[in-house]
Amino acid sequence: MSKSIGKTLGAFLNATQIAQDLGVSRSGIFNLIRSGKFPKGIRVGNSMRWEYEDVRAWIDSQKGMKA
């Protein structure tokens, strides 16, 4: 498990942290959101944040799709 995604419950992650952990670009994260393939985050001021639990659940669901 990577550094950012290994955070404790209740933690919020930003797009840069998620992109680094998944090995994709920030724009790749937003492309996944636009296509409905990644959880929508919440707006905090001018930034977007994602709850750790939502990102973890998405990652787990992607592992199940590899077959």
C-alpha positions as MATLAB code, in Angstrom:
seq = 'MSKSIGKTLGAFLNATQIAQDLGVSRSGIFNLIRSGKFPKGIRVGNSMRWEYEDVRAWIDSQKGMKA';
ca = [
       0.000    0.000    0.000;
       1.325    3.425   -0.857;
       2.066    6.279    1.507;
      -0.984    8.499    0.973;
      -3.565    5.788    0.433;
      -2.429    4.119    3.639;
      -3.810    6.994    5.722;
      -6.121    6.390    8.641;
      -9.901    6.427    8.492;
     -11.454    9.861    8.114;
      -8.495   11.162    6.127;
      -8.936   13.203    2.989;
      -6.689   12.927   -0.066;
      -6.082   15.439   -2.830;
      -5.772   14.703   -6.542;
      -1.978   14.927   -6.490;
      -1.704   12.317   -3.723;
      -4.108    9.970   -5.459;
      -2.449   10.411   -8.856;
       1.013    9.707   -7.421;
      -0.214    6.641   -5.560;
      -1.983    5.224   -8.613;
       0.781    6.132  -11.059;
      -1.417    8.340  -13.237;
      -1.550   12.061  -13.948;
      -3.826   14.477  -12.107;
      -5.715   15.005  -15.346;
      -6.104   11.229  -15.540;
      -7.931   11.304  -12.207;
     -10.276   14.034  -13.445;
     -10.842   12.145  -16.709;
     -11.906    9.094  -14.682;
     -14.311   11.286  -12.694;
     -15.829   12.799  -15.833;
     -16.350    9.353  -17.301;
     -18.041    8.154  -14.105;
     -15.305    5.630  -13.310;
     -13.947    7.281  -10.146;
     -15.758    8.596   -7.071;
     -16.668   12.270   -7.057;
     -14.821   14.227   -4.434;
     -15.949   17.088   -2.269;
     -14.988   20.701   -2.764;
     -12.988   22.267    0.058;
     -12.470   25.911   -0.828;
     -10.967   25.877   -4.322;
      -9.694   22.312   -4.016;
     -11.160   18.863   -4.402;
     -10.680   16.186   -1.747;
     -11.624   12.516   -1.582;
     -12.331   10.518    1.522;
      -9.802    7.776    2.088;
     -12.579    5.195    2.455;
     -14.053    6.081   -0.967;
     -10.683    5.829   -2.710;
      -9.845    2.564   -0.926;
     -13.212    1.063   -1.929;
     -12.645    2.124   -5.549;
      -9.178    0.544   -5.577;
     -10.591   -2.669   -4.114;
     -13.331   -2.729   -6.748;
     -10.720   -2.334   -9.500;
      -8.767   -5.308   -8.168;
     -11.916   -7.403   -8.520;
     -12.179   -6.409  -12.199;
      -8.787   -7.918  -13.071;
      -9.555  -11.386  -14.322;
];
